[in-house]
């Protein structure tokens, strides 16, 4: 398998935003923005962004890179 992506500035890609569900919100009124870029070996590759605020979410398998701002996460149960 070969993966070929163009070099992009992830901070300038337009995203589709939705409000975080109230039951998942822990602070503020956050929204999440997404844009799928590619699929590789059964995994989706894309951009995910969260506006200021807090939320709880569980992902089984995920890799992320913070490109701007800051993030914190933990493994405590909901």
C-alpha positions as CSV (number, residue, x, y, z in Angstrom):
1,X,0.0,0.0,0.0
2,X,1.2,3.5,-0.8
3,X,-0.2,6.7,0.8
4,X,0.4,9.9,-1.2
5,X,-0.8,13.2,0.2
6,X,0.1,16.7,-0.8
7,X,1.7,19.0,1.7
8,X,-1.0,21.3,3.2
9,X,-1.3,23.9,5.9
10,X,-3.8,22.2,8.2
11,X,-4.5,25.5,9.9
12,X,-5.9,26.9,6.7
13,X,-8.2,24.1,5.5
14,X,-11.9,24.9,5.7
15,X,-13.7,22.6,8.1
16,X,-17.4,21.7,8.6
17,X,-18.4,22.6,12.2
18,X,-21.0,21.2,14.5
19,X,-21.9,22.0,18.1
20,X,-20.8,19.5,20.7
21,X,-23.8,17.6,22.2
22,X,-24.8,19.1,25.6
23,X,-24.3,15.7,27.4
24,X,-20.7,15.7,26.2
25,X,-20.0,19.3,27.0
26,X,-18.1,20.0,30.2
27,X,-17.2,23.7,29.8
28,X,-18.3,26.5,27.5
29,X,-20.0,26.0,24.2
30,X,-17.5,24.1,22.1
31,X,-17.9,23.1,18.5
32,X,-15.9,20.6,16.5
33,X,-14.7,21.0,12.9
34,X,-13.7,18.2,10.6
35,X,-12.4,17.5,7.1
36,X,-11.6,14.0,5.8
37,X,-8.5,14.0,3.6
38,X,-7.8,10.4,2.8
39,X,-8.2,6.8,3.9
40,X,-5.3,4.4,4.4
41,X,-5.3,0.7,5.5
42,X,-8.9,1.1,6.8
43,X,-8.1,4.2,8.8
44,X,-9.5,7.7,8.1
45,X,-6.9,10.5,7.8
46,X,-8.2,14.0,8.3
47,X,-8.3,17.2,10.3
48,X,-10.3,17.6,13.6
49,X,-10.5,20.9,15.5
50,X,-12.3,21.9,18.7
51,X,-13.1,25.5,19.6
52,X,-12.6,26.8,23.1
53,X,-14.4,24.8,25.8
54,X,-14.4,21.3,27.2
55,X,-15.9,18.0,26.3
56,X,-15.8,14.3,27.1
57,X,-15.4,11.7,24.4
58,X,-14.0,8.2,24.2
59,X,-12.0,7.1,21.1
60,X,-10.8,3.5,20.9
61,X,-7.9,4.2,18.6
62,X,-6.7,7.6,17.7
63,X,-3.5,9.5,16.9
64,X,-3.4,13.3,17.0
65,X,-1.0,16.1,16.7
66,X,-1.7,19.6,18.2
67,X,-0.8,22.2,15.6
68,X,-2.0,25.3,17.5
69,X,-3.2,26.1,21.0
70,X,-3.1,23.5,23.7
71,X,-4.9,20.3,24.6
72,X,-5.2,18.0,27.6
73,X,-6.6,14.6,27.9
74,X,-7.0,11.8,30.4
75,X,-8.2,8.2,30.8
76,X,-10.7,8.7,33.6
77,X,-14.1,7.1,33.1
78,X,-17.1,9.3,32.1
